[in-house]
C-alpha cells in the first residue's frame, strides 16, 4: 500500500477494516488486529498481512539445536568405540585365559590334556636339512626339528587338529611356529586332520629353527583360543 490508511481506533465506533499490516506516516508498518492498533511495528516493506506476529509458529527445537546434535553424536560415537575396546580386551582375556601352565612331570611320553585333546609327545628330533623327495622337497632355512605326536579326541564331537597352532621354545625363550610347507610335505595326512571322538591320530609337526638351536619345551593347543599345555623336552 502506498498511502496511509486512516482507521477509527478510538474503540467507540464501528470499523470493518480487516486485520493486517498497514503503513504509517513515518514509513513504518503497524499491525491492526481488526479492532485496534497493536504494539507490533515493522520496518517499511510488506510483511505477510495475514499472520499476526504473536501467532507466528515457533522454530522447531531441532532447528535451533542443529549445531548441538552433531556434537552429541560425536561424543556418543567416541563412548561406543571406547566401550568396544574395553569389552573386547576383557573378552579376549576371558577366552584365552592365563598363560599355559606346565603340569608337574609333563615330558616326553606323558599324556597331557588341553580342551578336548589329549597329547602325548613321542619325541623331538632336530638337525634335519630337508623333508620330502623329488619335486616336493622342502629345504630348511636353518634346520628342521621334527615333533612326533599322538593326539586323542576325548570329547563328544569331531575336532580338527590345527598343527599350525602348536609352538616350540628354545632355551633362550624364543618362540617358533611350525613350518606349514614342511609339515604338509612330510606328513600331509596329519596337517589339519579331523579326529572323531575316542579316536587317535599320530604324526609329526616340523619347526624350521636356526642351526644348533636347543629346544626346551613345546606348547600344545586344541584350538586357537585354548590356554594350552606345556611339555618339557630333555636337554
MDAnalysis code that builds the backbone (N, CA, C; Angstrom):
import MDAnalysis as mda
import numpy as np

u = mda.Universe.empty(705, n_residues=235, atom_resindex=np.repeat(np.arange(235), 3), trajectory=True)
u.add_TopologyAttr("name", ["N", "CA", "C"] * 235)
u.add_TopologyAttr("resid", np.arange(1, 236))
u.add_TopologyAttr("resname", ["UNK", "UNK", "UNK", "UNK", "UNK", "UNK", "UNK", "UNK", "UNK", "UNK", "UNK", "UNK", "UNK", "UNK", "UNK", "UNK", "UNK", "UNK", "UNK", "UNK", "UNK", "UNK", "UNK", "UNK", "UNK", "UNK", "UNK", "UNK", "UNK", "UNK", "UNK", "UNK", "UNK", "UNK", "UNK", "UNK", "UNK", "UNK", "UNK", "UNK", "UNK", "UNK", "UNK", "UNK", "UNK", "UNK", "UNK", "UNK", "UNK", "UNK", "UNK", "UNK", "UNK", "UNK", "UNK", "UNK", "UNK", "UNK", "UNK", "UNK", "UNK", "UNK", "UNK", "UNK", "UNK", "UNK", "UNK", "UNK", "UNK", "UNK", "UNK", "UNK", "UNK", "UNK", "UNK", "UNK", "UNK", "UNK", "UNK", "UNK", "UNK", "UNK", "UNK", "UNK", "UNK", "UNK", "UNK", "UNK", "UNK", "UNK", "UNK", "UNK", "UNK", "UNK", "UNK", "UNK", "UNK", "UNK", "UNK", "UNK", "UNK", "UNK", "UNK", "UNK", "UNK", "UNK", "UNK", "UNK", "UNK", "UNK", "UNK", "UNK", "UNK", "UNK", "UNK", "UNK", "UNK", "UNK", "UNK", "UNK", "UNK", "UNK", "UNK", "UNK", "UNK", "UNK", "UNK", "UNK", "UNK", "UNK", "UNK", "UNK", "UNK", "UNK", "UNK", "UNK", "UNK", "UNK", "UNK", "UNK", "UNK", "UNK", "UNK", "UNK", "UNK", "UNK", "UNK", "UNK", "UNK", "UNK", "UNK", "UNK", "UNK", "UNK", "UNK", "UNK", "UNK", "UNK", "UNK", "UNK", "UNK", "UNK", "UNK", "UNK", "UNK", "UNK", "UNK", "UNK", "UNK", "UNK", "UNK", "UNK", "UNK", "UNK", "UNK", "UNK", "UNK", "UNK", "UNK", "UNK", "UNK", "UNK", "UNK", "UNK", "UNK", "UNK", "UNK", "UNK", "UNK", "UNK", "UNK", "UNK", "UNK", "UNK", "UNK", "UNK", "UNK", "UNK", "UNK", "UNK", "UNK", "UNK", "UNK", "UNK", "UNK", "UNK", "UNK", "UNK", "UNK", "UNK", "UNK", "UNK", "UNK", "UNK", "UNK", "UNK", "UNK", "UNK", "UNK", "UNK", "UNK", "UNK", "UNK", "UNK", "UNK", "UNK", "UNK", "UNK", "UNK", "UNK", "UNK", "UNK", "UNK", "UNK", "UNK"])
u.atoms.positions = np.array([
    [0.843, -1.201, 0.000],
    [0.000, 0.000, 0.000],
    [0.874, 1.244, 0.000],
    [0.475, 2.228, -0.717],
    [1.309, 3.411, -0.843],
    [0.791, 4.588, -0.054],
    [-0.419, 4.501, 0.517],
    [-0.965, 5.629, 1.281],
    [-1.257, 5.182, 2.698],
    [-1.371, 6.148, 3.578],
    [-1.638, 5.867, 4.985],
    [-3.112, 5.584, 5.151],
    [-3.442, 4.456, 5.754],
    [-4.838, 4.105, 5.971],
    [-5.289, 4.727, 7.277],
    [-6.417, 5.436, 7.224],
    [-6.966, 6.057, 8.429],
    [-8.089, 5.176, 8.931],
    [-7.953, 4.713, 10.140],
    [-8.980, 3.849, 10.719],
    [-9.451, 4.452, 12.018],
    [-10.627, 4.040, 12.430],
    [-11.180, 4.527, 13.687],
    [-10.674, 3.640, 14.791],
    [-9.625, 4.125, 15.497],
    [-9.036, 3.312, 16.563],
    [-9.399, 3.818, 17.934],
    [-10.521, 4.585, 18.024],
    [-10.907, 5.123, 19.338],
    [-11.661, 4.079, 20.151],
    [-12.081, 3.014, 19.500],
    [-12.766, 1.955, 20.247],
    [-14.223, 2.236, 20.462],
    [-14.788, 3.455, 19.982],
    [-16.198, 3.750, 20.228],
    [-16.983, 3.773, 18.930],
    [-16.354, 3.342, 17.865],
    [-17.057, 3.321, 16.581],
    [-16.919, 1.962, 15.936],
    [-17.673, 1.772, 14.883],
    [-17.639, 0.508, 14.164],
    [-16.675, 0.644, 13.007],
    [-15.737, -0.294, 12.884],
    [-14.757, -0.235, 11.806],
    [-14.643, -1.621, 11.204],
    [-14.764, -1.722, 9.888],
    [-14.728, -3.002, 9.199],
    [-13.375, -3.273, 8.543],
    [-12.356, -2.476, 8.891],
    [-11.031, -2.693, 8.305],
    [-10.484, -4.047, 8.762],
    [-10.121, -4.930, 7.805],
    [-9.619, -6.262, 8.213],
    [-8.274, -6.174, 8.930],
    [-8.014, -7.185, 9.728],
    [-6.732, -7.229, 10.432],
    [-5.595, -7.340, 9.427],
    [-4.458, -6.719, 9.746],
    [-3.309, -6.798, 8.870],
    [-2.317, -5.690, 9.141],
    [-1.242, -5.681, 8.349],
    [-0.213, -4.652, 8.462],
    [-0.589, -3.461, 7.567],
    [-0.430, -2.256, 8.143],
    [-0.768, -1.048, 7.377],
    [0.334, -0.010, 7.555],
    [0.637, 0.729, 6.453],
    [1.703, 1.745, 6.507],
    [1.332, 2.909, 7.409],
    [2.376, 3.466, 8.032],
    [2.215, 4.616, 8.907],
    [2.845, 5.852, 8.258],
    [2.578, 6.976, 8.880],
    [3.071, 8.234, 8.309],
    [4.591, 8.299, 8.282],
    [5.242, 7.617, 9.214],
    [6.705, 7.678, 9.249],
    [7.362, 6.644, 8.334],
    [6.545, 5.932, 7.562],
    [7.102, 4.956, 6.631],
    [7.126, 3.542, 7.170],
    [6.922, 3.353, 8.475],
    [6.912, 2.006, 9.032],
    [5.536, 1.375, 8.839],
    [5.387, 0.160, 9.332],
    [4.096, -0.520, 9.269],
    [3.694, -0.949, 10.669],
    [2.392, -0.938, 10.892],
    [1.868, -1.305, 12.204],
    [0.730, -2.292, 12.013],
    [0.594, -3.198, 12.998],
    [-0.408, -4.248, 12.859],
    [-1.738, -3.813, 13.460],
    [-2.778, -3.896, 12.625],
    [-4.179, -3.620, 13.031],
    [-4.865, -4.961, 13.224],
    [-5.413, -5.239, 14.436],
    [-5.988, -6.553, 14.729],
    [-7.457, -6.666, 14.375],
    [-7.982, -5.633, 13.703],
    [-9.391, -5.626, 13.310],
    [-10.235, -4.771, 14.212],
    [-9.696, -4.430, 15.381],
    [-10.446, -3.586, 16.320],
    [-9.622, -2.390, 16.783],
    [-8.282, -2.621, 16.873],
    [-7.425, -1.543, 17.359],
    [-6.000, -1.774, 16.896],
    [-5.191, -0.764, 17.004],
    [-3.774, -0.889, 16.684],
    [-3.065, -1.672, 17.788],
    [-2.158, -2.512, 17.393],
    [-1.363, -3.245, 18.385],
    [-0.001, -2.575, 18.533],
    [0.832, -3.099, 19.446],
    [2.173, -2.530, 19.654],
    [3.180, -3.061, 18.642],
    [2.774, -3.970, 17.770],
    [3.689, -4.581, 16.805],
    [3.937, -3.647, 15.633],
    [5.205, -3.292, 15.456],
    [5.616, -2.374, 14.396],
    [6.694, -3.049, 13.569],
    [6.674, -2.822, 12.260],
    [7.667, -3.411, 11.359],
    [8.228, -2.341, 10.442],
    [9.495, -2.561, 9.970],
    [10.056, -1.597, 9.017],
    [9.232, -1.565, 7.738],
    [9.523, -0.570, 6.923],
    [8.826, -0.451, 5.644],
    [9.013, -1.718, 4.830],
    [7.999, -2.136, 4.121],
    [8.042, -3.377, 3.361],
    [6.823, -4.207, 3.701],
    [6.343, -4.998, 2.811],
    [5.081, -5.716, 3.050],
    [5.284, -7.050, 3.748],
    [5.210, -7.127, 5.106],
    [5.194, -8.434, 5.754],
    [3.912, -9.168, 5.425],
    [3.849, -10.417, 5.777],
    [2.656, -11.212, 5.487],
    [1.458, -10.586, 6.174],
    [0.516, -10.054, 5.449],
    [-0.594, -9.330, 6.052],
    [-1.559, -10.224, 6.812],
    [-1.483, -11.511, 6.649],
    [-2.461, -12.398, 7.299],
    [-1.920, -13.063, 8.554],
    [-0.633, -12.823, 8.848],
    [-0.032, -13.504, 10.002],
    [0.260, -12.512, 11.106],
    [-0.377, -12.701, 12.225],
    [-0.123, -11.857, 13.390],
    [1.218, -12.245, 13.983],
    [2.040, -11.285, 14.379],
    [3.363, -11.607, 14.929],
    [3.297, -12.564, 16.104],
    [2.280, -12.420, 16.930],
    [2.189, -13.262, 18.111],
    [1.818, -14.692, 17.770],
    [1.264, -14.870, 16.533],
    [0.816, -16.204, 16.150],
    [1.799, -16.928, 15.235],
    [2.946, -16.338, 14.977],
    [3.934, -16.993, 14.128],
    [4.430, -18.272, 14.800],
    [4.509, -19.389, 14.053],
    [4.937, -20.658, 14.671],
    [6.371, -20.595, 15.173],
    [6.578, -21.184, 16.330],
    [7.934, -21.205, 16.897],
    [8.839, -22.096, 16.051],
    [10.126, -21.765, 15.992],
    [11.089, -22.571, 15.242],
    [11.215, -23.942, 15.903],
    [11.156, -25.030, 15.112],
    [11.288, -26.376, 15.708],
    [12.563, -26.491, 16.536],
    [12.477, -27.275, 17.630],
    [13.625, -27.388, 18.534],
    [14.854, -27.940, 17.844],
    [14.608, -28.875, 16.872],
    [15.762, -29.498, 16.223],
    [16.487, -28.534, 15.295],
    [15.789, -27.460, 14.838],
    [16.472, -26.462, 14.009],
    [17.307, -25.526, 14.864],
    [16.804, -25.223, 16.061],
    [17.567, -24.341, 16.936],
    [18.768, -25.048, 17.551],
    [18.778, -26.412, 17.504],
    [19.884, -27.168, 18.095],
    [20.715, -27.875, 17.028],
    [20.693, -27.353, 15.813],
    [21.383, -28.033, 14.713],
    [22.869, -28.195, 14.975],
    [23.464, -27.284, 15.710],
    [24.899, -27.369, 15.969],
    [25.197, -28.235, 17.183],
    [24.182, -28.509, 18.016],
    [24.395, -29.322, 19.211],
    [24.321, -30.811, 18.876],
    [23.395, -31.198, 17.985],
    [23.197, -32.617, 17.670],
    [24.446, -33.294, 17.116],
    [25.188, -32.690, 16.164],
    [26.417, -33.353, 15.697],
    [27.425, -33.571, 16.811],
    [27.522, -32.596, 17.728],
    [28.474, -32.746, 18.835],
    [28.072, -33.914, 19.737],
    [26.751, -34.054, 20.005],
    [26.275, -35.168, 20.823],
    [26.567, -36.495, 20.141],
    [26.355, -36.530, 18.807],
    [26.616, -37.763, 18.047],
    [28.083, -38.160, 18.140],
    [28.985, -37.188, 18.011],
    [30.420, -37.473, 18.068],
    [30.794, -38.024, 19.442],
    [30.243, -37.428, 20.495],
    [30.548, -37.888, 21.851],
    [30.049, -39.312, 22.053],
    [28.814, -39.596, 21.603],
    [28.269, -40.947, 21.751],
    [29.089, -41.963, 20.967],
    [29.529, -41.582, 19.765],
    [30.351, -42.482, 18.960],
    [31.666, -42.795, 19.660],
    [32.279, -41.771, 20.254],
    [33.539, -41.984, 20.971],
    [33.335, -42.924, 22.158],
    [32.201, -42.759, 22.865],
    [31.913, -43.628, 24.012],
    [31.755, -45.075, 23.562],
    [31.039, -45.279, 22.434],
    [30.835, -46.638, 21.917],
    [32.164, -47.278, 21.547],
    [33.064, -46.499, 20.892],
    [34.361, -47.039, 20.484],
    [35.183, -47.448, 21.707],
    [35.207, -46.578, 22.719],
    [35.985, -46.875, 23.928],
    [35.435, -48.109, 24.626],
    [34.097, -48.197, 24.734],
    [33.499, -49.369, 25.370],
    [33.809, -50.639, 24.590],
    [33.804, -50.540, 23.244],
    [34.133, -51.702, 22.422],
    [35.543, -52.193, 22.674],
    [36.484, -51.242, 22.800],
    [37.875, -51.615, 23.054],
    [38.022, -52.282, 24.419],
    [37.366, -51.683, 25.427],
    [37.480, -52.214, 26.790],
    [36.839, -53.596, 26.887],
    [35.606, -53.725, 26.341],
    [34.896, -55.003, 26.422],
    [35.609, -56.063, 25.601],
    [36.111, -55.671, 24.410],
    [36.826, -56.623, 23.565],
    [38.074, -57.158, 24.238],
    [38.826, -56.259, 24.911],
    [40.022, -56.711, 25.618],
    [39.695, -57.653, 26.758],
    [38.605, -57.330, 27.487],
    [38.209, -58.200, 28.596],
    [37.761, -59.561, 28.092],
    [37.002, -59.549, 26.960],
    [36.540, -60.816, 26.405],
    [37.711, -61.672, 25.928],
    [38.696, -61.009, 25.317],
    [39.858, -61.761, 24.837],
    [40.609, -62.401, 25.998],
    [40.763, -61.629, 27.096],
    [41.448, -62.196, 28.260],
    [40.650, -63.347, 28.853],
    [39.300, -63.217, 28.829],
    [38.462, -64.270, 29.396],
    [38.518, -65.535, 28.558],
    [38.610, -65.366, 27.203],
    [38.630, -66.532, 26.324],
    [39.968, -67.242, 26.377],
    [41.023, -66.455, 26.253],
    [42.341, -67.071, 26.182],
    [42.802, -67.584, 27.539],
    [42.318, -66.931, 28.605],
    [42.681, -67.378, 29.937],
    [44.138, -67.077, 30.247],
    [44.641, -67.593, 31.350],
    [46.023, -67.347, 31.733],
    [46.996, -68.070, 30.827],
    [48.255, -67.733, 30.950],
    [49.289, -68.388, 30.139],
    [49.332, -69.876, 30.462],
    [49.722, -70.649, 29.474],
    [49.744, -72.105, 29.640],
    [50.643, -72.501, 30.806],
    [50.109, -73.386, 31.637],
    [50.870, -73.860, 32.783],
    [51.548, -75.179, 32.419],
    [52.618, -75.444, 33.077],
    [53.367, -76.680, 32.829],
    [53.058, -77.688, 33.923],
    [52.276, -78.749, 33.595],
    [51.956, -79.750, 34.623],
    [53.226, -80.407, 35.151],
    [53.198, -80.781, 36.416],
    [54.360, -81.424, 37.016],
    [54.658, -82.725, 36.301],
    [55.915, -82.915, 35.872],
    [56.329, -84.154, 35.234],
    [55.917, -84.295, 33.786],
    [55.371, -83.196, 33.162],
    [54.953, -83.286, 31.767],
    [56.183, -83.281, 30.867],
    [56.490, -84.417, 30.303],
    [57.643, -84.537, 29.432],
    [57.325, -85.558, 28.345],
    [58.321, -86.004, 27.611],
    [58.093, -86.955, 26.529],
    [57.461, -88.235, 27.079],
    [56.372, -88.672, 26.436],
    [55.674, -89.887, 26.860],
    [54.583, -89.659, 27.880],
    [54.467, -88.444, 28.410],
    [53.453, -88.142, 29.424],
    [52.187, -87.603, 28.763],
    [51.013, -88.221, 28.983],
    [49.765, -87.677, 28.430],
    [49.403, -86.354, 29.106],
    [49.087, -85.350, 28.317],
    [48.651, -84.049, 28.822],
    [47.403, -83.650, 28.053],
    [46.524, -82.895, 28.694],
    [45.234, -82.559, 28.091],
    [45.064, -81.054, 27.991],
    [44.581, -80.637, 26.830],
    [44.158, -79.246, 26.628],
    [42.829, -79.278, 25.885],
    [41.773, -78.753, 26.515],
    [40.453, -78.796, 25.895],
    [39.998, -80.237, 25.703],
    [39.655, -80.589, 24.455],
    [39.153, -81.924, 24.150],
    [40.234, -82.857, 23.608],
    [41.484, -82.386, 23.584],
    [42.568, -83.216, 23.045],
    [43.512, -83.671, 24.158],
    [43.886, -84.944, 24.082],
    [44.952, -85.478, 24.925],
    [46.181, -85.656, 24.037],
    [47.295, -85.020, 24.447],
    [48.535, -85.074, 23.668],
    [49.558, -85.965, 24.357],
    [50.292, -86.695, 23.534],
    [51.476, -87.417, 24.021],
    [52.612, -87.083, 23.066],
    [53.663, -86.441, 23.597],
    [54.846, -86.149, 22.787],
    [55.708, -87.404, 22.751],
    [55.907, -87.923, 21.555],
    [56.699, -89.149, 21.411],
    [58.182, -88.886, 21.211],
    [58.534, -87.668, 20.800],
    [59.948, -87.359, 20.612],
    [60.139, -86.061, 19.846],
    [61.347, -85.531, 19.910],
    [61.746, -84.338, 19.156],
    [63.113, -84.620, 18.550],
    [63.206, -84.527, 17.220],
    [64.466, -84.806, 16.518],
    [64.827, -83.607, 15.655],
    [66.026, -83.048, 15.856],
    [66.466, -81.867, 15.106],
    [67.619, -82.231, 14.156],
    [68.147, -81.223, 13.462],
    [69.265, -81.440, 12.547],
    [68.843, -81.959, 11.190],
    [67.574, -81.773, 10.802],
    [67.078, -82.254, 9.514],
    [67.213, -81.127, 8.487],
    [67.901, -81.386, 7.386],
    [68.136, -80.350, 6.374],
    [66.963, -80.165, 5.430],
    [66.237, -81.234, 5.116],
    [65.133, -81.142, 4.165],
    [64.146, -82.264, 4.428],
    [62.915, -82.090, 3.932],
    [61.885, -83.124, 4.025],
    [61.266, -83.310, 2.646],
    [60.684, -84.478, 2.410],
    [60.088, -84.755, 1.112],
    [61.114, -85.341, 0.165],
    [60.661, -85.584, -1.068],
    [61.557, -86.140, -2.075],
    [61.091, -85.717, -3.456],
    [61.979, -85.829, -4.422],
    [61.646, -85.460, -5.790],
    [61.368, -83.977, -5.914],
    [60.249, -83.646, -6.587],
    [59.890, -82.250, -6.786],
    [59.248, -81.627, -5.544],
    [58.951, -82.445, -4.542],
    [58.265, -81.961, -3.348],
    [59.205, -81.744, -2.173],
    [60.483, -81.567, -2.433],
    [61.445, -81.375, -1.345],
    [61.316, -79.971, -0.764],
    [61.316, -79.893, 0.559],
    [61.335, -78.607, 1.260],
    [62.664, -78.463, 1.996],
    [63.429, -77.436, 1.628],
    [64.712, -77.179, 2.268],
    [64.515, -76.263, 3.471],
    [65.213, -76.540, 4.552],
    [65.118, -75.712, 5.757],
    [65.945, -74.441, 5.600],
    [65.441, -73.343, 6.162],
    [66.237, -72.121, 6.218],
    [67.427, -72.327, 7.146],
    [67.152, -72.995, 8.270],
    [68.213, -73.375, 9.204],
    [68.289, -74.890, 9.256],
    [67.473, -75.463, 10.140],
    [67.314, -76.917, 10.201],
    [65.915, -77.212, 10.704],
    [65.379, -78.336, 10.296],
    [64.067, -78.757, 10.758],
    [64.195, -79.548, 12.048],
    [63.241, -79.304, 12.966],
    [63.076, -80.147, 14.144],
    [61.722, -80.832, 14.021],
    [61.720, -82.150, 14.146],
    [60.514, -82.946, 13.961],
    [59.910, -83.303, 15.315],
    [58.685, -82.808, 15.575],
    [57.959, -83.122, 16.796],
    [56.989, -84.261, 16.496],
    [57.222, -85.397, 17.111],
    [56.362, -86.562, 16.903],
    [55.283, -86.587, 17.978],
    [53.995, -86.697, 17.553],
    [52.860, -86.565, 18.462],
    [51.846, -87.675, 18.267],
    [51.154, -87.995, 19.371],
    [49.919, -88.769, 19.300],
    [48.827, -87.904, 19.932],
    [47.724, -87.741, 19.221],
    [46.639, -86.861, 19.684],
    [45.347, -87.669, 19.730],
    [44.661, -87.634, 20.888],
    [43.399, -88.353, 21.064],
    [42.271, -87.356, 21.336],
    [41.134, -87.573, 20.692],
    [39.958, -86.733, 20.926],
    [39.169, -87.310, 22.092],
    [39.165, -86.595, 23.220],
    [38.448, -87.062, 24.403],
    [37.064, -86.451, 24.519],
    [36.661, -85.651, 23.523],
    [35.355, -85.000, 23.557],
    [34.263, -85.879, 22.983],
    [33.130, -85.248, 22.650],
    [31.979, -85.991, 22.128],
    [31.588, -85.561, 20.721],
    [32.479, -84.856, 20.017],
    [32.216, -84.488, 18.633],
    [33.543, -84.402, 17.879],
    [33.503, -84.529, 16.544],
    [34.747, -84.455, 15.772],
    [35.436, -83.105, 15.971],
    [36.758, -83.134, 15.960],
    [37.523, -81.896, 16.116],
    [38.787, -81.973, 15.268],
    [39.134, -80.833, 14.671],
    [40.287, -80.769, 13.778],
    [41.548, -80.393, 14.536],
    [42.620, -81.116, 14.274],
    [43.923, -80.794, 14.864],
    [44.562, -79.673, 14.040],
    [44.770, -78.546, 14.672],
    [45.387, -77.405, 13.995],
    [46.892, -77.441, 14.272],
    [47.630, -78.032, 13.353],
    [49.064, -78.187, 13.595],
    [49.779, -76.839, 13.652],
    [49.267, -75.831, 12.932],
    [49.953, -74.537, 12.929],
    [49.683, -73.720, 14.181],
    [48.895, -74.236, 15.126],
    [48.658, -73.551, 16.398],
    [49.650, -73.989, 17.470],
    [50.458, -75.000, 17.210],
    [51.408, -75.504, 18.198],
    [52.691, -74.660, 18.155],
    [53.404, -74.592, 19.271],
    [54.605, -73.754, 19.356],
    [55.743, -74.517, 20.038],
    [56.974, -74.115, 19.693],
    [58.171, -74.650, 20.349],
    [59.009, -73.485, 20.870],
    [59.709, -73.690, 21.988],
    [60.526, -72.648, 22.605],
    [61.930, -73.195, 22.836],
    [62.913, -72.338, 22.591],
    [64.280, -72.785, 22.852],
    [64.725, -72.363, 24.242],
    [65.961, -72.660, 24.587],
    [66.468, -72.366, 25.933],
    [66.614, -70.867, 26.186],
    [66.534, -70.046, 25.120],
    [66.594, -68.593, 25.280],
    [65.199, -67.963, 25.405],
    [64.169, -68.807, 25.349],
    [62.805, -68.302, 25.460],
    [62.206, -67.854, 24.141],
    [62.897, -68.076, 23.027],
    [62.368, -67.682, 21.722],
    [61.288, -68.665, 21.277],
    [60.230, -68.137, 20.680],
    [59.109, -68.964, 20.228],
    [59.228, -69.249, 18.734],
    [58.940, -70.493, 18.345],
    [58.983, -70.900, 16.944],
    [57.632, -71.497, 16.551],
    [57.140, -71.081, 15.389],
    [55.899, -71.637, 14.863],
    [56.225, -72.751, 13.871],
    [55.283, -73.650, 13.617],
    [55.544, -74.756, 12.693],
    [55.737, -74.267, 11.258],
    [56.464, -75.042, 10.493],
    [56.597, -74.811, 9.054],
    [55.452, -75.546, 8.369],
    [54.491, -74.772, 7.868],
    [53.324, -75.386, 7.223],
    [53.736, -76.203, 6.007],
    [54.639, -75.658, 5.201],
    [55.055, -76.346, 3.972],
    [55.753, -77.669, 4.283],
    [56.667, -77.638, 5.263],
    [57.397, -78.859, 5.598],
    [56.461, -79.908, 6.198],
    [55.535, -79.474, 7.072],
    [54.611, -80.415, 7.700],
    [53.694, -81.051, 6.664],
    [53.192, -80.243, 5.711],
    [52.330, -80.784, 4.664],
    [53.099, -81.736, 3.755],
    [54.355, -81.386, 3.448],
    [55.149, -82.232, 2.552],
    [55.490, -83.564, 3.202],
    [55.892, -83.514, 4.476],
    [56.347, -84.734, 5.147],
    [55.194, -85.583, 5.669],
    [54.114, -84.925, 6.099],
    [53.018, -85.676, 6.725],
    [51.710, -84.956, 6.446],
    [51.293, -84.943, 5.181],
    [50.103, -84.211, 4.773],
    [48.839, -84.668, 5.455],
    [48.742, -85.988, 5.794],
    [47.541, -86.507, 6.441],
    [47.363, -85.948, 7.853],
    [48.474, -85.586, 8.487],
    [48.402, -85.091, 9.866],
    [48.068, -83.605, 9.921],
    [48.302, -82.914, 8.809],
    [48.079, -81.481, 8.769],
    [46.574, -81.209, 8.754],
    [46.073, -80.488, 9.763],
    [44.643, -80.162, 9.896],
    [43.764, -81.416, 9.831],
    [44.177, -82.475, 10.504],
    [43.415, -83.731, 10.484],
    [42.227, -83.657, 11.433],
    [41.075, -84.137, 10.962],
    [39.890, -84.204, 11.815],
    [39.871, -85.545, 12.531],
    [39.692, -85.480, 13.868],
    [39.725, -86.689, 14.689],
    [38.356, -86.873, 15.331],
    [37.763, -88.037, 15.157],
    [36.462, -88.332, 15.744],
    [36.603, -88.642, 17.234],
    [35.514, -88.514, 18.009],
    [35.567, -88.800, 19.446],
    [36.091, -90.203, 19.728],
    [37.038, -90.291, 20.646],
    [37.607, -91.571, 21.041],
    [38.740, -92.049, 20.154],
    [38.926, -91.424, 18.980],
    [39.996, -91.832, 18.068],
    [41.283, -91.068, 18.349],
    [42.379, -91.631, 17.857],
    [43.694, -91.006, 17.989],
    [44.333, -90.872, 16.622],
    [45.210, -89.888, 16.486],
    [45.982, -89.693, 15.259],
    [47.436, -89.512, 15.650],
    [48.322, -90.062, 14.840],
    [49.751, -89.956, 15.117],
    [50.448, -89.352, 13.907],
    [51.363, -88.425, 14.148],
    [52.067, -87.782, 13.051],
    [53.165, -86.882, 13.564],
    [53.641, -85.989, 12.690],
    [54.766, -85.124, 13.040],
    [54.503, -83.698, 12.589],
    [55.023, -82.762, 13.362],
    [54.983, -81.333, 13.043],
    [56.430, -80.860, 12.955],
    [56.729, -80.042, 11.947],
    [58.107, -79.621, 11.697],
    [58.278, -78.134, 11.994],
    [59.379, -77.820, 12.693],
    [59.745, -76.438, 13.008],
    [61.062, -76.113, 12.299],
    [61.119, -74.970, 11.642],
    [62.346, -74.514, 10.978],
    [63.061, -73.555, 11.920],
    [64.167, -73.986, 12.494],
    [64.883, -73.205, 13.510],
    [66.326, -72.981, 13.061],
    [67.011, -71.983, 13.645],
    [68.430, -71.786, 13.305],
    [69.258, -73.023, 13.666],
    [70.290, -73.266, 12.892],
    [71.159, -74.420, 13.158],
    [71.734, -74.345, 14.570],
    [71.737, -75.472, 15.242],
    [72.286, -75.540, 16.586],
    [71.316, -75.143, 17.682],
    [70.064, -74.824, 17.325],
    [69.081, -74.427, 18.337],
    [68.742, -75.606, 19.243],
    [68.670, -75.323, 20.543],
    [68.290, -76.356, 21.501],
    [66.884, -76.047, 22.008],
    [65.917, -76.821, 21.590],
    [64.540, -76.613, 22.016],
    [64.340, -77.147, 23.430],
    [63.621, -76.350, 24.255],
    [63.444, -76.700, 25.660],
    [62.038, -77.209, 25.976],
    [61.037, -76.751, 25.206],
    [59.661, -77.174, 25.505],
    [58.772, -76.904, 24.294],
    [57.598, -77.531, 24.319],
    [56.579, -77.263, 23.307],
    [55.283, -76.900, 24.034],
    [54.485, -76.049, 23.374],
    [53.189, -75.648, 23.913],
    [52.117, -76.134, 22.939],
    [51.186, -76.962, 23.437],
    [50.212, -77.636, 22.588],
    [48.802, -77.119, 22.872],
    [48.030, -76.946, 21.795],
    [46.678, -76.381, 21.909],
    [45.676, -77.241, 21.140],
    [44.442, -77.298, 21.686],
    [43.386, -77.991, 20.942],
    [42.608, -77.038, 20.051],
    [42.789, -75.710, 20.236],
    [42.108, -74.725, 19.401],
    [42.871, -73.406, 19.478],
    [42.429, -72.433, 18.690],
    [43.085, -71.134, 18.669],
    [42.944, -70.404, 20.000],
    [41.881, -70.671, 20.748],
    [41.582, -69.886, 21.939],
    [41.829, -70.622, 23.243],
    [42.393, -71.823, 23.188],
    [42.624, -72.568, 24.421],
    [43.882, -72.056, 25.138],
    [43.967, -72.342, 26.433],
    [45.116, -71.886, 27.238],
    [46.399, -72.608, 26.848],
    [46.280, -73.871, 26.415],
    [47.463, -74.624, 26.024],
    [48.075, -75.386, 27.186],
    [48.932, -76.339, 26.864],
    [49.619, -77.142, 27.868],
    [51.070, -77.286, 27.446],
    [51.976, -77.248, 28.403],
    [53.414, -77.249, 28.117],
    [54.006, -78.622, 28.417],
    [54.851, -79.082, 27.491],
    [55.607, -80.341, 27.687],
    [57.096, -80.007, 27.593],
    [57.838, -80.386, 28.623],
    [59.274, -80.107, 28.663],
    [60.040, -81.157, 27.869],
    [61.026, -80.670, 27.110],
    [61.858, -81.570, 26.305],
    [63.168, -81.853, 27.033],
    [63.729, -83.019, 26.867],
    [65.014, -83.330, 27.533],
    [66.149, -82.511, 26.916],
    [67.154, -82.218, 27.725],
    [68.309, -81.442, 27.243],
    [69.174, -82.278, 26.305],
])
